[in-house]
Amino acid sequence: MAAIADVTLKNNAAANVTFGVYSRDENLAQWLESGATSILGSSYLTMTRKVPADKVNGVYRIGVKLTRPVINGTTGALDGTITGTMEILRPAKVTVAEVDEFYARFKEAAGLAILKTAAENGAIPT
């Protein structure tokens, strides 16, 4: 198992945004955006794990959630929070090679322009 450490993500300007370790327990890891000007405006990255009771035939659930609060530049009030979630369901019986193939495709799907357009204006391909 990997040790928890700070995480770096690129922002829209391709600049690094660092998320420092915020909390950790057996089935949850959470990072908080470093350098945020207020707790209200801080982004979080959260990873969760649900281990099946049947570790041979069950399904592991890995969840990821990223939040980005949007603070009004004039009033300082919270205009809203953009949230993205994903969940990977991995049957215990699959091989690492099968997971690697899935993950490569999943990562590419997350980068599709049609997904960005849908996030921007709610439109999906018709």
N, C-alpha and C positions, 0 to 999 in steps of 0.2 A: 504494500500500500504506500502511495506517495505521501510524503510529509507535507503538511499544509504550509504554504508560503504565500507571499504577496503575488498578485496576478496583475498583468499588464494587458490592457486592451487598447486598440487604436480608436481614436475618435474620427469624426467626419473629415477633419483636416489631416488625418494620418499621423497625428501626434499621440504619443503614449499617454494613457490615463492609468494610473496605478491604483489598485484596490488593495488596501492593507487587510490583514487578517482581523476579523471582528469577533467571531465566535466559532467554536468547534466542539462537537460532541460525536458520539459514535455514528450517528446517521445524519449529521448536518454539518456543513461548513459554510461560513458566511464571511464575505469580504465587504468592506466599506470603502467608498471612493476616498482616496487620500487628497487632501488639499481643498476639499469642498468648503465653501464659505459659511455654511450653516448646516446643522443636522437636518433641517427641513429640506435642504437642497442636495442632500447626499444620495448618491446612487449606491445600490446594493447589488451584489452578485451572490446568489444562494445556490448551494448544491445539496440535494437530499438523496437519501437512499432508503429503500424499503427492501429488506431481505425476506424472501419467502420462507414460510415454515418448512416446506419441503425443499431442501437445498439441492435435491437431485432432479426433481421434475417441475419445480416451481419457476416463477418468473421474477427476476430482479427488476425493480423500478428505480431508475435514476432520473431525478428531476433537476432542472436548472431554471432559475428565474433571475432576470436582470431588470432592475427598475431604474428609471431616470426621471426624477422630479423636474418640473419646469416651473421656475420661479419668475413671477412677473417683474420685469426690470424697473417698472415705475412704482408699484405698490409694495413689492417685496412679498406679496402673498403667493401662495401655491396655486398656479393655474391648473395643474393636473399632473399626473404621474403616468408616464409611458411605461408599460410593463410587457416584457416578452417572456414566455415560458416554453419549455419543451420537456418532453418526457421520453426516455428510452426504456422500452420494455425488452429485457433480454432473458429469453428462456435459458435456464441453467445448463441445458444439454448442448447448446451451440458452442462451436470452437472459437478460439481467439481469432483465427483467420476469417471466419464468417463475420464476427463482430467488426474486424478491421475493414472488410469490404463494405459492410453497411455504413460504418462511420464515414468512410470516404465519400460515399454517395450523399449521406445526410448533410455533411459539411458543405458540399457543393450545392445542394438544394437550398440551404440557408443563405447562400450568396447570390441566388438568382435575382435578376433585375425585376422580374414580375412580383417577387415577394416584397421588394423595396417599394414598388409602385403601390401595391396593396396596402402596405403600412402607411404610405403617405396620403392616399385618398380613398382607401376602402375598395378600390376596383380590383376585380380578379379577371383573368382571361375569360372571354366568352366565345 
